[in-house]
Amino acid sequence: MHVEVEIAQGHERRIAEGRGVAAGDRRRERFGVRVAVDDEGGHGSPVVGVDAIWTLSRSANPHRRDRILLVSRSDRGYHHGDLAAALEAAAFELVDESGHSGLSLREVARRADVSHNAPYHHYGDRASLLAHLGAVSMGHLIDSLEAARRDASDAAPGERAALVAGAYIHYAALHSARFRLMNDPEICDPRQPSPTMAPLLERVHGILADLVDELEPDAPEARRASLCTAIWGAVHGLAELVLTGQVPESEAGPALTTLLDPNRG
């Protein structure tokens, strides 16, 4: 039997050929869609994941119409065990490749090889997806900062501060698109952070405050607050200079040492 199947995915219509498809049989077609042919012409039992029921004609008998079920890629996606992780990974791939400004849920679904509706089960809209990616990226940055602080636990306060600040700049250089995303005020407004982002920002500020306390443990509270602002501004500004190519990352370390550990420099 030669069957010509018209497949609709999104706004595209494609033609796929299925050969040797038996009644009730399911097989994967070229575009990630499985087809079930019902020679009886009945509706049968509901099938989870079915997007639509289409009709087609056998080439051998164009007057006979058979019902087919097109089971979308969402059927595979929802059963591969971890759709959320697949969507997140696909979204980060796209962000790493071309930034977040043009990211769409449909594009993420296509990269994850799932139905274009699948992302909406986890993210209500594009803004929710970007907010999630921003929070995950901030968590990764925090992991890098805390790892640097642990590795420098035996170092002097100035050297430890310089190494942690260096980890901040290295993360920005290594994951520039993610760094841009999580610092985009349209995604994360630092004045009104989301319930997810707020505690992450507090952890970053806490790491900075701890470093300042170690640098000047006897300083008045007002001076410590000013020093936090100055160091944060200097480190973040240096990261921006590295990202824009105005300063090579190799020069960031010596600059941080001069700023935070001048006696060693």
N, C-alpha and C positions, 0 to 999 in steps of 0.2 A: 504494500500500500504506500502511496506517495501522498503526503499531506503537506499542504502549504499553510502555515500559521501566521496570521498577522498579529504582531505583538506590540502593545502600547506600553511605553514606559515614560513617565513624565509627559513631555510635550512631543516626544518622538514616536514615530510609528515605523516599525521595522518588519522585515519579512524573514522568517526562519523556516527552514525545511526540516520536517521530521519524517524519517523513513522507517517503515516497519513498526509503526506504533499500533499495538493491539488494544482491544477494548479494555478500558479500565487501567491501562498501563500508564506508568509515569516514567518520564525520562527527562534528563536535563537537556535543555536546548542551548543554542549558541550564546544566548544573551543572559544566561543565569536564571532562566525561567523553566520550570518543570510543567509538562503538559499531561493532562489526563483526558483520554478520549472515551466518551460514553456512547457506544453504538446504539444503546437502547433509547437514547434521547430523553431520559428522565433526569430529574434533578438529583436524586440520590440523597445521601446524608450530607449535612453541612461539613465542609472541610476547613479546618483552622488555617488561616493565612491566605485564603483565596481572595484575590483582588477583584476578579471579574470572571464572568462566564461568556465565552465568545462562541460564535458558530462558524463552521467552515464547511466546504464541500470537498468530497473526494474528487480527485482529478479524473478517476475512472467513471464516476457517476455524479455529474455536477448537480443533479436534481435531488440527491440525498444530502441532508444536512445533519451533521453530527455535533453534539455539544462537547466542548472541551473546557477544562478548567485550567486557568493559568495561575500557578502558585508563585507568588512573587518571591524575590530574594529575601523579603522580610521573614519568610518562614524559616529560611536557613539562619538568618541573623538572630532571631529570637531564641533559637535553640542551640547556638554554638557555645553557649555557656557563659559568656560575659560580653554582652552587647555594649554595655556602658564603657568598658575598657577599650573595646574595638573602636567606638566612636571617638573617645578621647584621644587614642593613638592616631587615628586618621586626622583629627582636627589639628593636633600638634604637628603632624607631618606637613600639612598645608600651611600652617603658620610659619614653620621653619623655612619653607620654600619661598613663600611670597608675602609674609606678614599677615596681619589680622584684618586689615581694612576691607578687603574684598571677600572675607570668609563668609560662606553661606551654609545653611544646614543641608541643602541639596547637594552641594559639593562634598560635604563631609560624608553624607550617605553614600555617594558614588565612590569615594575613596575607600570607605569601609566595606563596600560591596554589599550593601543592604538596601532595603526599600527606602525611597525618598521620604517616607513618612516615619521611618524608625526613629530618627533623632528626637522627634517631638514627644516621644514617650519618656524621654529623660530630660529634655530641655524644652521649655515651653516656646522659646523663640531664640533668635540669634543672640540677643543681649544676654540671655541666661547662659548660653553656651560660652560666650566670651568671658562672662564673670566667673564661670567655673574654671576655665583655662587660666585666668588671671590668678585665682586663688591657688590652684595647683602649682603654678609657676612660682608664686611667692613662697609656698611651702618648700619647694626645691631650693630656692635661694637660702631660706632659713637653714635647711639641712647643710648647705655648703658653709654657711657662716659658723654654725655650731661645730661642724667637723674641724674647721680651721682653728677654732678656739680650743678644742680638745687637743689637737695636735701641737698647739703652742702652749700647753698648760705649764710647762716648765720654763718658759721664756720670761724675760722681764716684761713689765706692763707695756712699755712703749713698743717693743718688738712684737708682742702679742697683738696689740692694737693694729699695727701695720700689717700683720699677716691676715687678720680678719678682714680688714679693709681691702686687702689685696684679693681676698676670696670674693668679695662683693664685685670688684671690677672684673675679675676673671669670669664670674658667672655672666655678667653683662656682655663680655666679649664673646663668650662661648655660645650663649643663647640670646643673641641680640634681639631677635624678633619676639621672644617671650618676655624679655626685659621691657621692650617697648609696650607690649600688650598690658602687662601688669601695672605699668606706670601711666597708662592712658586714663586721664581723668574722666573720660566719658564711659569707661568701663568700671573704674574704681575711683570714686570721688573720695579723696582722703579726708574731706571735711564731713562726709556722711558715708563711711564705709558700710558695706553689707554685713550682716551678722556673721557671715563666713570669713570675710576679709578682716574685720575689725580685730579679732584676736591675733591674727597673723601679723598685722601691723604693730600691735602691742609687743609681740615677741621680738620683732626687729628693733623697735625702740628700746626694749629691755636689754638686748645684747649691746647696743650702743651705750646705754646708760651704765652698764656694768664695766665696760671698757674705760669710760670716763672716770668712774669711781676708782678704778685701779690706777689710772694715770694721776689723779689728784684726789686722794681719799679725804684730805682735810679741807678741801675747797668748800666755800659757802654754797648753799643750794642754788642761788642765782647764778654763780659762776659755772657750776656744773651744767645747768640748763643751757647757758650760753655756749659752753664748750661742746655740748651735744649737737647743738644747731650748727656750729661752725664746722665740726668734723663731718657731720652728715652732709652738709652742703659741699664741702671740699671733696669728699669721696664720691658723692653722686655726680658732681660736676666733672671730676676726673674720668669717671665712667663714661659720661656723655662725650668727652673729648676723645676717648679711645674709640667709641662706637662710630663717631663721625670721621675717624682717620686723622684727626689733628695731632694726636699723641699716640705713638705706638705703645702697646701694652707692656713691652719690655722696659719702658721708662716709668711705668706707674709705680713699680716696687720701690725704686730709689726715691721717687718723689714722696711716697707715703712714709718712708723711713725718715726723710728730712723733716716731714711735718710732725710725725707722731713719736719718733725716737731720735731726736736730733743729737743726743750724746753719742749714739752708736754710729750715726752717719758721719 
